[in-house]
Amino acid sequence: MAKKKLAVGLDIGSSSVKLVQLREKRGGWTLEAFATAPLPPEAIVDGALMNSSAIVQAVQEVLGKQKVKAKDVAIGVRGHSVIIKKISLPRMSQEELDESIQWEAEQYIPFDIKDVNIDTQILTPDGDAAGQMDVLLVAAKKDMINDYTSVCAEAGLTATVVDVDAFAVQNAFEVNYDGSPDETVVLINVGAAVTNVNVVSHGITTFTRDITMGGNAFTEEIQKQLNVSYDEAEALKVGGQGESDAVIPQEVERVIQGVADQLSGEVQRSLDFFASTSGGATIGRVYLSGGTARIPALFKAIEGRAGAPVEVLNPFKNIEIDNRKFDPAVILAAAPAAAVSVGLALRRAGDK
């Protein structure tokens, strides 16, 4: 049977829409299309689509920029409406699990089971001595998935794959980095509104958490404390100049440091919880992605607390890029923010 074509990766994030299209070639991938379009503030709040027409417009803009003709897209979801849990069940086949999971899942999910889509992955098929196996349970609210898929439909696209942002980043990581299979790595994706923490041991997710804080927190604090506009705060956040000369750089640094300490504290709490439940697994390396990964204060704050080397994830590291078609400087600057869209672009139409 012929392999299905790769879907186009469409990351509908809280602050922008990012599109990546890859083409398979022998031994790897080539970048066919890459584009981003900003979203107005509050277009997406807590994962809920508040301004569908602005989102549809941004999706059409990224498609138009790169003249993308393909219609099948892979999208990612995140936040409160997505539950990811590692659970222990009696050993069974994937088929048996698919049949029984509706009943099993009820006790682990804080929503009505009728209102969610459920997916599972058996992590330890051989089970343990007691005949129990670890299963990764993922549940996402149907109404949220419907909102995202209808936005795609309005833009003339079909969402054939719905993934979770944290797993999309893991996808991008796996094709670009050859870490030792025994190493435990932490993938931290700092989005505009949500930060995903995903601990991966032996190539398998062993712990994951969504922190409802991200890059917007820096912008909002700068705006509030220094009394500047949202756009000016956004420029100051990434080291740019504000419009008014009244803003003192040290003040901006102080605000950024405060938010970086708060966010890295949340990350540390997640890692401490992982450490307390993992039976002594040590973290070998931390990879930081998302647009906010470029803020030096956040990088340093996470490095200071993680107790392991930290590096910014480059999702294009092993992907062939034609420098005549794409400006290398633009790709390099956008790389950390493209981790989710690259991970989605590695999925095939109709994949689970």
C-alpha positions as CSV (number, residue, x, y, z in Angstrom):
1,M,0.0,0.0,0.0
2,A,1.4,3.4,-1.0
3,K,2.3,5.6,2.0
4,K,-0.1,8.5,2.5
5,K,1.3,11.9,1.7
6,L,2.5,14.1,4.5
7,A,0.0,16.6,5.8
8,V,0.7,20.3,5.9
9,G,1.6,21.4,9.5
10,L,-0.7,24.2,10.6
11,D,0.1,25.5,14.1
12,I,-2.8,27.8,15.2
13,G,-1.1,29.3,18.2
14,S,-2.4,32.1,20.6
15,S,-0.3,34.8,18.9
16,S,0.3,33.6,15.4
17,V,-0.5,31.0,12.7
18,K,2.5,29.0,11.4
19,L,2.6,26.8,8.4
20,V,5.2,24.2,7.4
21,Q,5.1,21.9,4.4
22,L,7.8,19.2,4.0
23,R,8.6,16.9,1.1
24,E,10.0,13.4,1.7
25,K,13.2,12.6,0.0
26,R,15.6,9.7,0.4
27,G,16.9,9.6,3.9
28,G,15.1,12.8,5.0
29,W,13.0,15.8,4.3
30,T,13.1,19.1,2.3
31,L,11.4,22.3,3.3
32,E,8.7,23.1,0.7
33,A,6.9,26.0,2.4
34,F,7.2,28.0,5.6
35,A,5.1,31.1,6.6
36,T,3.8,32.8,9.6
37,A,1.0,35.4,10.2
38,P,0.3,37.3,13.4
39,L,-3.1,37.0,15.2
40,P,-4.6,40.0,17.0
41,P,-4.4,39.9,20.8
42,E,-7.3,37.9,22.4
43,A,-8.1,36.0,19.1
44,I,-7.5,32.8,21.2
45,V,-8.0,32.8,24.9
46,D,-7.3,29.7,27.0
47,G,-7.4,27.6,23.8
48,A,-10.9,28.9,22.9
49,L,-11.3,30.6,19.5
50,M,-12.7,34.1,20.3
51,N,-12.2,35.6,16.8
52,S,-12.7,33.0,14.2
53,S,-12.7,35.3,11.2
54,A,-9.2,36.8,12.2
55,I,-7.9,33.2,12.5
56,V,-9.4,32.1,9.1
57,Q,-7.8,35.3,7.6
58,A,-4.4,34.4,9.0
59,V,-4.6,30.8,7.8
60,Q,-5.5,32.1,4.3
61,E,-2.6,34.5,4.5
62,V,0.0,31.8,5.3
63,L,-1.4,29.6,2.5
64,G,-1.3,32.5,0.0
65,K,2.3,33.6,1.0
66,Q,3.7,30.2,-0.1
67,K,1.0,29.3,-2.7
68,V,0.3,26.0,-0.9
69,K,-2.1,23.9,-2.9
70,A,-2.4,20.9,-0.6
71,K,-5.7,20.7,1.4
72,D,-4.9,18.2,4.1
73,V,-3.5,19.7,7.3
74,A,-2.3,18.5,10.7
75,I,-3.2,20.8,13.6
76,G,-2.2,20.8,17.3
77,V,-4.2,21.4,20.5
78,R,-3.1,22.4,24.0
79,G,-4.2,23.7,27.4
80,H,-7.1,23.1,29.8
81,S,-9.2,21.1,27.2
82,V,-6.5,18.5,26.7
83,I,-5.7,15.9,29.4
84,I,-2.7,13.7,29.1
85,K,-2.2,11.0,31.8
86,K,0.0,7.9,32.2
87,I,-2.2,5.1,33.7
88,S,-1.7,1.5,34.6
89,L,-4.0,-1.2,33.3
90,P,-4.1,-5.0,33.1
91,R,-2.0,-6.2,30.1
92,M,-4.1,-6.3,26.8
93,S,-3.8,-5.8,23.1
94,Q,-4.4,-2.4,21.5
95,E,-7.7,-3.7,20.0
96,E,-8.9,-4.7,23.5
97,L,-7.8,-1.4,24.9
98,D,-9.6,0.6,22.2
99,E,-12.8,-1.3,23.2
100,S,-12.5,-0.9,26.9
101,I,-10.9,2.6,27.2
102,Q,-14.2,4.5,27.4
103,W,-15.0,2.7,30.7
104,E,-11.4,2.8,32.0
105,A,-10.9,6.5,31.2
106,E,-13.9,7.9,33.1
107,Q,-12.1,7.9,36.4
108,Y,-9.1,9.8,35.0
109,I,-10.9,12.6,33.1
110,P,-12.5,15.6,34.7
111,F,-15.0,16.0,31.8
112,D,-18.0,14.0,30.8
113,I,-16.7,11.1,28.7
114,K,-19.3,11.9,26.0
115,D,-17.7,15.3,25.5
116,V,-14.1,14.1,24.7
117,N,-12.2,12.3,22.0
118,I,-9.9,9.7,23.5
119,D,-6.7,8.2,22.2
120,T,-4.2,5.8,23.8
121,Q,-0.7,4.5,23.3
122,I,0.6,1.4,25.1
123,L,4.0,2.4,26.5
124,T,5.0,-1.0,27.9
125,P,3.4,-3.8,25.8
126,D,5.2,-6.5,27.7
127,G,3.8,-5.3,31.0
128,D,5.4,-6.0,34.4
129,A,5.5,-9.0,36.7
130,A,2.0,-8.3,38.0
131,G,0.6,-8.3,34.5
132,Q,0.1,-4.5,34.4
133,M,1.1,-2.2,31.5
134,D,1.6,1.6,31.3
135,V,-0.7,3.4,28.9
136,L,-0.6,7.0,27.8
137,L,-4.2,8.3,27.8
138,V,-5.0,11.5,25.8
139,A,-8.4,13.2,25.9
140,A,-9.4,16.4,24.2
141,K,-12.7,18.1,24.4
142,K,-14.8,17.6,21.2
143,D,-16.1,21.2,21.1
144,M,-12.5,22.6,21.0
145,I,-11.5,20.2,18.3
146,N,-14.6,21.1,16.3
147,D,-13.8,24.8,16.6
148,Y,-10.3,24.3,15.2
149,T,-11.4,21.9,12.4
150,S,-14.2,24.3,11.4
151,V,-11.7,27.2,11.1
152,C,-9.6,25.0,8.8
153,A,-12.8,24.1,6.8
154,E,-13.7,27.8,6.4
155,A,-10.2,28.4,5.0
156,G,-10.8,25.5,2.5
157,L,-8.7,22.9,4.3
158,T,-9.4,19.5,5.9
159,A,-7.8,18.8,9.3
160,T,-7.0,15.1,8.8
161,V,-4.7,14.9,11.9
162,V,-5.3,16.4,15.3
163,D,-2.2,16.2,17.5
164,V,-1.2,17.6,20.8
165,D,1.4,20.4,20.7
166,A,3.8,18.6,23.2
167,F,3.8,15.5,21.0
168,A,4.4,17.6,17.8
169,V,7.5,19.1,19.4
170,Q,8.6,15.5,20.3
171,N,8.2,14.5,16.7
172,A,10.3,17.5,15.5
173,F,12.9,16.6,18.2
174,E,13.2,13.0,17.2
175,V,14.0,13.7,13.5
176,N,16.6,16.3,14.3
177,Y,18.5,15.0,17.3
178,D,20.2,11.6,17.8
179,G,20.4,11.6,21.6
180,S,21.3,8.4,23.4
181,P,18.2,6.2,23.6
182,D,18.7,5.7,27.4
183,E,18.9,9.5,28.0
184,T,16.0,11.3,29.7
185,V,15.3,14.6,28.0
186,V,12.9,17.4,28.7
187,L,11.2,19.2,25.9
188,I,9.9,22.6,27.0
189,N,7.8,24.5,24.5
190,V,7.0,28.0,25.5
191,G,4.0,29.2,23.5
192,A,2.4,32.6,23.8
193,A,-0.2,31.4,26.4
194,V,0.7,27.8,27.3
195,T,4.1,26.2,28.1
196,N,4.2,22.4,27.5
197,V,6.7,20.3,29.5
198,N,7.3,16.8,28.1
199,V,9.7,14.4,29.8
200,V,10.8,11.7,27.3
201,S,12.7,8.6,28.5
202,H,13.8,5.9,26.1
203,G,11.9,7.7,23.4
204,I,8.6,7.5,25.3
205,T,6.7,10.3,27.1
206,T,6.9,9.6,30.9
207,F,5.5,12.8,32.2
208,T,3.8,15.8,30.6
209,R,2.2,19.0,31.9
210,D,0.7,22.2,30.3
211,I,1.5,25.3,32.3
212,T,-1.0,28.1,31.5
213,M,1.7,30.8,31.2
214,G,3.9,31.7,28.3
215,G,5.4,34.5,26.2
216,N,2.3,36.7,26.6
217,A,3.0,37.0,30.4
218,F,6.3,38.9,29.6
219,T,4.4,41.3,27.2
220,E,1.6,41.9,29.7
221,E,3.9,42.6,32.6
222,I,6.0,45.0,30.6
223,Q,2.8,46.7,29.4
224,K,1.4,47.0,32.9
225,Q,4.5,47.9,34.9
226,L,6.1,50.3,32.3
227,N,2.8,51.7,31.1
228,V,3.4,51.2,27.4
229,S,1.2,49.8,24.5
230,Y,0.9,46.1,23.8
231,D,2.9,46.4,20.6
232,E,5.6,48.4,22.3
233,A,5.8,45.9,25.1
234,E,6.1,43.1,22.5
235,A,9.0,44.9,20.8
236,L,10.8,45.5,24.2
237,K,10.3,41.9,25.2
238,V,12.5,40.6,22.4
239,G,15.2,43.3,23.0
240,G,13.9,45.9,20.5
241,Q,13.4,49.6,21.1
242,G,10.2,51.1,22.4
243,E,8.6,54.1,20.8
244,S,9.1,56.3,23.8
245,D,12.5,57.2,25.1
246,A,11.1,57.2,28.7
247,V,11.5,53.4,29.0
248,I,14.8,52.6,30.8
249,P,16.3,49.3,29.6
250,Q,17.2,48.2,33.2
251,E,13.5,48.5,34.0
252,V,12.6,46.2,31.1
253,E,15.2,43.7,32.2
254,R,13.9,43.8,35.8
255,V,10.3,43.0,34.6
256,I,11.5,40.2,32.2
257,Q,13.6,38.7,35.0
258,G,10.6,38.6,37.3
259,V,8.4,36.8,34.8
260,A,11.3,34.4,33.8
261,D,11.8,33.5,37.5
262,Q,8.0,32.8,37.8
263,L,7.8,30.7,34.7
264,S,11.0,28.7,35.4
265,G,9.7,28.1,39.0
266,E,6.6,26.5,37.4
267,V,8.8,24.4,35.2
268,Q,10.9,23.4,38.2
269,R,7.8,22.3,40.1
270,S,6.9,20.0,37.1
271,L,10.4,18.6,37.1
272,D,10.4,18.1,40.9
273,F,7.1,16.2,40.6
274,F,8.5,14.1,37.8
275,A,11.6,13.3,39.9
276,S,9.5,12.3,42.9
277,T,7.4,9.8,40.8
278,S,10.1,8.5,38.4
279,G,12.2,6.4,40.7
280,G,15.4,8.3,40.3
281,A,15.6,9.0,36.5
282,T,18.1,11.8,35.9
283,I,17.6,14.4,33.3
284,G,20.3,14.5,30.7
285,R,19.4,17.5,28.7
286,V,16.7,20.2,28.3
287,Y,15.5,21.5,24.9
288,L,13.7,24.8,24.8
289,S,11.4,25.8,21.9
290,G,8.7,28.4,21.2
291,G,9.1,32.0,20.2
292,T,9.9,33.0,23.8
293,A,12.9,30.5,23.9
294,R,14.9,33.4,22.5
295,I,14.6,35.5,25.7
296,P,18.1,35.1,27.4
297,A,16.7,35.7,30.9
298,L,14.3,32.8,30.5
299,F,17.0,30.5,29.1
300,K,19.3,31.3,32.0
301,A,16.5,30.9,34.6
302,I,15.5,27.5,33.3
303,E,19.2,26.4,33.1
304,G,19.7,27.5,36.7
305,R,16.8,25.4,37.9
306,A,16.9,22.3,35.6
307,G,20.3,21.0,36.8
308,A,21.0,19.8,33.2
309,P,22.4,21.5,30.1
310,V,19.8,23.5,28.2
311,E,19.8,24.3,24.5
312,V,17.3,25.9,22.1
313,L,15.7,23.3,19.8
314,N,16.2,23.8,16.1
315,P,13.4,21.9,14.3
316,F,15.1,22.5,10.9
317,K,18.5,21.0,12.0
318,N,18.2,17.9,9.8
319,I,15.8,19.3,7.2
320,E,17.2,20.3,3.8
321,I,16.6,24.0,3.1
322,D,17.1,25.6,-0.3
323,N,18.8,29.0,0.4
324,R,17.6,30.4,-2.9
325,K,14.0,29.8,-1.8
326,F,14.3,30.7,1.9
327,D,16.4,33.3,3.6
328,P,18.6,31.4,6.1
329,A,18.5,34.3,8.6
330,V,14.7,34.3,8.6
331,I,14.6,30.5,9.1
332,L,17.2,30.6,11.9
333,A,15.3,33.4,13.7
334,A,12.0,31.6,13.4
335,A,13.3,28.1,14.1
336,P,12.4,27.9,17.9
337,A,8.9,29.1,17.2
338,A,8.4,26.5,14.4
339,A,8.9,23.3,16.5
340,V,5.1,22.6,16.7
341,S,4.5,23.2,13.0
342,V,7.5,21.1,11.9
343,G,6.3,18.3,14.1
344,L,2.8,18.5,12.6
345,A,4.2,18.6,9.1
346,L,5.8,15.2,9.7
347,R,2.4,13.6,10.2
348,R,0.6,11.7,7.4
349,A,-3.0,12.5,6.4
350,G,-5.3,10.2,8.5
351,D,-2.6,9.3,11.1
352,K,-3.9,8.7,14.6
